[in-house]
Amino acid sequence: MSLATFRATGEPVPTPIWFAEVGGRLYVRTASHFKKLERISRTPRVTVAPCTETGDVTGAPFPAVARILSPGDPAIAAAESALEARYPDSRPAMTQLMADNGWTGVYVEIGPPSGGGVRSRSGRLDPV
C-alpha cells in the first residue's frame, strides 16, 4: 500500500507501507523520526493506493485521514495484533531493526474522511 502525505506546499509524498486492517481502518507502525509523521501532524489529509513492493502505484488513490495514536490508545493493541498476523515472518526483523537503532515505534490509524469520501458497506475505503 502507498501512503501519500502532503508537504506544506500541497505536494504529495508517497511512501510504500506495511499495513493491517481492523474494523475498516488501516493501521501502520512507523519510526517516530520519519518525516511522514511531521506531515500528518501538520495535515491529517492523506491518500492510500495499491502499489508494488517498491512503491509503484498500481491503482486509484483513496482519500483518507490519518491520526497519530498516542501511547496507551486502545487501538494500538488491535493494530499490533493485526500487523503481527499479517506479517508473521517479517515483523520480528523489523521490530528488531527498530530496537537496534533506538527508534521508537508510532502507530497511525487511517480512515475515511469525515463527511466526505465514500465508504463501502464493509467499512473499507472506496475510491472517489
Backbone hydrogen bonds, N-H to C=O, Kabsch-Sander energy under -0.5 kcal/mol:
donor,donor_aa,acceptor,acceptor_aa,energy
2,S,49,A,-3.5
3,L,1,M,-0.5
3,L,15,T,-3.0
4,A,2,S,-0.6
4,A,47,T,-3.1
5,T,3,L,-0.6
5,T,13,V,-1.7
7,R,11,E,-2.7
10,G,7,R,-2.1
13,V,5,T,-3.1
15,T,3,L,-1.8
17,I,1,M,-3.2
20,A,27,Y,-1.6
22,V,25,R,-2.7
25,R,22,V,-1.5
26,L,110,I,-2.7
27,Y,20,A,-2.8
28,V,108,V,-2.1
30,T,106,V,-2.7
32,S,104,T,-2.7
34,F,31,A,-1.8
37,L,34,F,-1.4
38,E,34,F,-0.7
39,R,35,K,-2.4
40,I,36,K,-2.5
41,S,37,L,-2.3
42,R,38,E,-1.6
43,T,39,R,-2.6
46,V,64,A,-2.4
47,T,4,A,-1.7
48,V,62,F,-2.0
49,A,2,S,-1.8
52,T,56,D,-1.9
55,G,52,T,-1.8
57,V,55,G,-0.6
58,T,50,P,-2.6
59,G,50,P,-0.9
62,F,48,V,-3.2
64,A,46,V,-2.6
65,V,111,G,-2.9
66,A,44,P,-2.7
67,R,109,E,-2.7
69,L,67,R,-0.5
69,L,107,Y,-2.8
73,D,70,S,-2.3
76,I,73,D,-1.8
78,A,74,P,-0.7
79,A,75,A,-2.3
80,E,76,I,-3.1
81,S,77,A,-2.1
82,A,78,A,-2.3
83,L,79,A,-2.6
84,E,80,E,-2.5
85,A,81,S,-2.1
86,R,82,A,-2.1
87,Y,83,L,-2.2
91,R,87,Y,-2.4
94,M,90,S,-1.8
95,T,91,R,-2.6
96,Q,92,P,-2.2
97,L,93,A,-2.4
98,M,94,M,-2.2
99,A,95,T,-2.2
100,D,96,Q,-3.2
101,N,97,L,-1.5
102,G,99,A,-1.2
103,W,98,M,-2.7
106,V,30,T,-3.1
108,V,28,V,-2.7
109,E,67,R,-2.9
110,I,26,L,-3.0
111,G,65,V,-2.6
116,G,113,P,-1.3
118,V,126,D,-0.6
120,S,124,R,-2.0
123,G,120,S,-1.5
126,D,118,V,-1.6
128,V,61,P,-0.6
